[in-house]
Amino acid sequence: MNKDLILLDTNIVIYTLQGDPIVADFVDGKKGVVSFVTEIELLGWKKLTPQNRAAIEMFLNDCMFIEYSIRIKQATIELKSTYGSKLADAFIAASAIEFDIPLVSADKGFSKIKELNFINILPTKK
């Protein structure tokens, strides 16, 4: 496991772009990795403004991506059936587990997944 790699949940990207000091400080100096699901959640938001889209795309340009795979699909099925996770969360967690990358999120629901190296960051802005 590369200690400088962190898989960013969608909420962490949003808090970082909003300038949350706790989240931004944690993310700074690390290489962000995002799941294809996070990219879909960020860029698929119906009320996304052109300015927000540009900021998100600029942020994502500096990230590595984890794309869909059969192995991630199988791991997602296991997580969803074992823990009752939401589909998007199960995909993101499965991606982190599959590539042995810590998952950073403000969503404490990931803490129930025992196979996951989970880092719960609580932002200052909620």
N, C-alpha and C positions, 0 to 999 in steps of 0.2 A: 504494500500500500504506500503510495506517495503521500506524505503528510501535507504537502502543499496543495493537493487536489481536494476540493470539496464539491459535493453535489448540492446545488442550490434549489431549494423548493421555490415555487412561484412566489410565495409571500416574502421570501428573503430578497428576491430580485426587486420586488415592488418597494420594500422598505429601503433597500440600498438606493434605488432611484429617487426616492423621496428624501434622501439625505439623512436618514436616521443615524445618529452618531454611533450608537452601540453596534448596530448591524454593519454599517460601513467600516467601522474600525476592525471588526472581526474578519470581514471579507477582504479587506485591503492586504495586498501582498500574497494572496493565495490565488491559485488558478481555479476559476469557476468552471464547473461542469453542469450542464443542464440536460434534462431528459427532453425528448421530442414532445412529451406531454406538457412540460412547462412552456415550451415555445408556443404550442397551440393555445394554452390558457392565456398567455400574455398577449399574443397577436390576434387572437380570436375574440377579444372582448368587444362587444357591439358598440360601446360608447368610446372607443379608442379615438383620440384626436390625432391629427397628423403629427403634432409635436411630440405627443407621447409615443407614437409609433416610431418616430425617428430616434428618440432616446432609448427605447427598448432595443431597437435594431443595433444601435451603436454599442450598447452594453453586451448584447448577444454575440457581436462580432469578436469580442475578446474571450468568449467562452469556448470550451470544447463541448461537443454534443454526443449524447448517447441516443442512437436511433433504435427503432423497433427491431426486435429479433425474436426468433422462436424461443430461445432460452429465457428471455425477459418475459415473454407471454406466459410460459409455463410457471415461472416464479411468481408472476402476478396472480395467476389462478390459485396457486398455493397460498399466497398471502391473503387474498380475498376470502378464500374459503376458511382459512385458519383463524384469521383475526377480524373478519367482517369489515375490512377496510373499504373505503370508497374506491372506485375504479381508478381514478387519476392518482390517488395516493398510493395505491397498490403498485401501479406502474412505476412511479417515482421511487418507491422503496425497493422494488425489485431491481431497478437499474443500479441503485447504490450497492445493493447486496451482490449483484452479479459482477460488478467491477471492483468490489471491495474499496469503495470510496465513502467516507463519512457523509451522511445526509444532514444538512443544516436547514432547520425550519423553525418557525415560530409556532407551529402546530404541535402541541404536546401529544396529540393522538398517535404520533409515530412511536412514542415511547413504549407502546405495548408490543411492538414487533421485536422479539428477542434476538433475531438474527441480524438486526440492523445496528450499525455503528451510528447512533443518532446524537446530534448536537442540537439541543434546544436553546435558541437565542431569543430572548425576550426584548423586543424593541422598546424604545422610549415613547414612541408615538403609537398609540393603540386607539 
